Amino acid sequence: MTSLINLYDGKVFYPPNNSTLGHAALVLPKMEGMDRNIGEWKVIETTQSLEDQVGRFMDIYGASVTSTISSAIPDEGINKLADAILTTLSHDQKSTIYAFGNGGSYAIGRHFTLSLEHRLRNGRFGIRIQNGGDVHSLQHDAEYFGYNSIFVNVLERGGADSSDLAILLSGSGNSENIVDAANYCRDKGVPYFALTGSDEGKLSGSGHTPIVTLPDQQMGEDAMQVLLHLAMECSTYKITTGGEGFEEFKADYLSQLQSGLDKVSPAYLLGLSESVTHAFLAGKGVYVLSPEGDGASISAEHTAHNLNWDAVYEIENAPKRFVYSTPTMSDYGGTANDRVMKGFASVQQLEKASEGDLLILFAHNLGSSSVQNTLAKAKEQGMEIYVIAGTIPDDLDCADVEYVSLGTDDP
């Protein structure tokens, strides 16, 4: 059996499929500044099973994300971000928190603001959130003013000032529209934090900039999402406890995160990876849905984006991908307003699915009506089904579904 070892800081990465180098790269991590060709990798022989190799990769991935947060990012940085969030929320004029990013970074920012809206909305705080507007307004600004201007335009229209807070996300640290937003904030006195995955990007020396340096872009994105979520949780913790015992709080948080990752078996991930690869090569549809909405729906949309773009980035003659996720607002509003059934927007998405297509479903509770209605439609269409759920009722029939339970109400 042939595996690939990358000589980056002693870390080992294995492909999930050894049929050909190109197909294996479909779910190989991308290394910054490194081409995905045989010249950049050392080919060795190993007696490890493919499942063992995937398990090794999972161990490295999880450890890289959690260790970056636990040791590479100083507690001072997390506390400063948490304090900035609280300061912004406590202003009498109900200030705005802006969170901007492109691609996967947008999804990370939106996930963060959704969590803020749910956790900190009460009689004490008023929250105004701005993630950059909808795709229609962004397209207009990009067309007439240039794509680099889109976030600056949002800040200008919102009258952003010293009572607000901007959180700017860029994996490379060189996204021009993010750099321009940072410059605008600096010039106008708008407090901001910039999260980047590179210590060489243009953002690395600007403002408060936690730098998440990992060899893989996807690891870096996940670490940034954990960092933002931890800062949000820290804000809630400071409200209820005054901030005492933060070290123990952070350790417990990261322990819970690792516990959730440990519940995903190598066999499950290997099976899902092979199913995605097969769907791509066979021209089948891949649907990534979360009928209950909220952060899980953002994660589903983020995953669909990664499958459609990052998974085959720099692969020559990559297969066509047919990846579907969150419905448009028009479709969702129309179907939800008619109130045909819970989860109908996701059910409608599956109307165009064919036998042999793949459904990747994210769920808070696998037993919810929205999820069960979606699963029923997927089975009716003859789809292959993989589920990642927070909780699964003990008496639920999970026949014909590959699933993993993370054992938490807040997946």
Secondary structure, 3 states (H helix, E strand, C coil): CEEEECCECCECCCCCCCCCHHHHHHHCCCECCCCCCHHHCEEEECCCCHHHHHHHHHHHHHHHHHHHHHHHCCHHHHHHHHHHHHHHHCCCCCCEEEEECCCHHHHHHHHHHHHHHHHHCCCCCCCEEECCCCHHHHHHHHHHHCHHHHHHHHHHHCCCCCCCEEEEEECCCCCHHHHHHHHHHHHHCCCEEEEECCCCCCCCCCCECCECCCCEHHHHHHHHHHHHHHHHHHHHHHHHHCCCCHHHHHHHHHHHHHHHHHCCCHHHHHHHHHHHHHHHHHCCEEEEECCCCHHHHHHHHHHHHHHHCHHHCCCCCCCCCEEECCCCHHHHHHHHHHCCCCCHHHHHHHHHCCCCCEEEEEEEECCCHHHHHHHHHHHHCCCEEEEEEEECCCCCCCCCCEEEECCCCCC
